[in-house]
């Protein structure tokens, strides 16, 4: 995809009891740096279900460990793709 873009697509993986889900979304960053993207994505996953979280197993636990969320993947996308995907995700 794009190497320098301030638009990203993110997939989070959630385990909730016996159920597993994926959540896809697009985001606009303040700049194009990879460090900014990584920080933003980590913070988004960490606060996905609120502020009360525990870190472990490469992700975050919510509701006393009942729900687990981790970043599955992310990549840069172009503005045109962002504009389209933002309308549907």
C-alpha positions as CSV (number, residue, x, y, z in Angstrom):
1,X,0.0,0.0,0.0
2,X,1.2,3.5,0.8
3,X,4.4,4.2,2.7
4,X,3.8,7.9,3.5
5,X,0.2,8.7,4.3
6,X,-1.7,10.1,7.2
7,X,-4.6,7.7,6.6
8,X,-4.6,4.1,8.0
9,X,-6.8,1.1,8.1
10,X,-6.8,-1.0,11.3
11,X,-8.1,-4.4,12.2
12,X,-8.6,-5.3,15.9
13,X,-9.2,-8.8,17.1
14,X,-11.6,-9.3,20.0
15,X,-12.2,-12.4,22.1
16,X,-15.3,-12.3,24.3
17,X,-15.9,-15.6,26.0
18,X,-16.3,-18.3,23.3
19,X,-16.8,-15.6,20.6
20,X,-14.2,-13.9,18.4
21,X,-14.8,-10.8,16.4
22,X,-12.8,-8.5,14.1
23,X,-13.3,-4.7,14.0
24,X,-12.1,-2.8,11.0
25,X,-11.9,1.0,10.9
26,X,-10.1,3.8,9.2
27,X,-8.4,6.8,10.9
28,X,-6.8,10.1,9.9
29,X,-3.5,10.8,11.8
30,X,-1.9,14.1,12.5
31,X,1.2,13.2,10.5
32,X,2.7,10.4,8.4
33,X,5.2,9.1,10.9
34,X,5.1,5.4,11.7
35,X,5.7,6.1,15.4
36,X,2.6,8.3,15.4
37,X,0.5,5.5,13.8
38,X,1.8,2.9,16.3
39,X,1.1,5.1,19.3
40,X,-2.4,6.0,18.0
41,X,-3.3,2.4,17.3
42,X,-2.1,1.1,20.6
43,X,-4.1,3.8,22.4
44,X,-7.2,3.1,20.4
45,X,-7.0,-0.6,21.2
46,X,-6.2,0.1,24.9
47,X,-9.3,2.3,25.2
48,X,-11.6,0.3,22.9
49,X,-14.0,-0.6,25.8
50,X,-13.1,2.3,28.2
51,X,-10.3,3.3,30.4
52,X,-10.3,0.3,32.9
53,X,-7.9,-2.1,31.2
54,X,-5.2,-4.6,32.0
55,X,-2.3,-5.2,29.6
56,X,-1.2,-8.8,28.8
57,X,-0.7,-11.4,26.1
58,X,0.0,-8.7,23.5
59,X,-3.3,-6.9,24.0
60,X,-5.7,-5.5,26.5
61,X,-8.2,-7.1,28.9
62,X,-11.5,-5.4,29.8
63,X,-14.4,-6.3,32.2
64,X,-12.2,-8.2,34.7
65,X,-10.6,-10.2,31.9
66,X,-13.8,-11.3,30.2
67,X,-13.0,-9.4,27.0
68,X,-9.6,-9.3,25.2
69,X,-8.7,-6.9,22.4
70,X,-5.5,-6.7,20.4
71,X,-4.2,-5.1,17.2
72,X,-4.4,-7.7,14.4
73,X,-3.1,-5.6,11.6
74,X,-2.8,-2.1,10.2
75,X,-1.6,-0.4,7.0
76,X,-1.4,3.0,5.3
77,X,-4.0,3.8,2.7
78,X,-4.6,6.7,0.4
79,X,-7.0,9.6,0.8
80,X,-9.3,8.3,-1.8
81,X,-9.6,4.9,-0.1
82,X,-10.0,6.6,3.3
83,X,-12.9,8.7,2.0
84,X,-14.7,5.7,0.6
85,X,-14.1,3.3,3.6
86,X,-14.9,6.0,6.2
87,X,-18.5,6.0,4.8
88,X,-18.9,2.2,5.3
89,X,-16.8,1.1,8.3
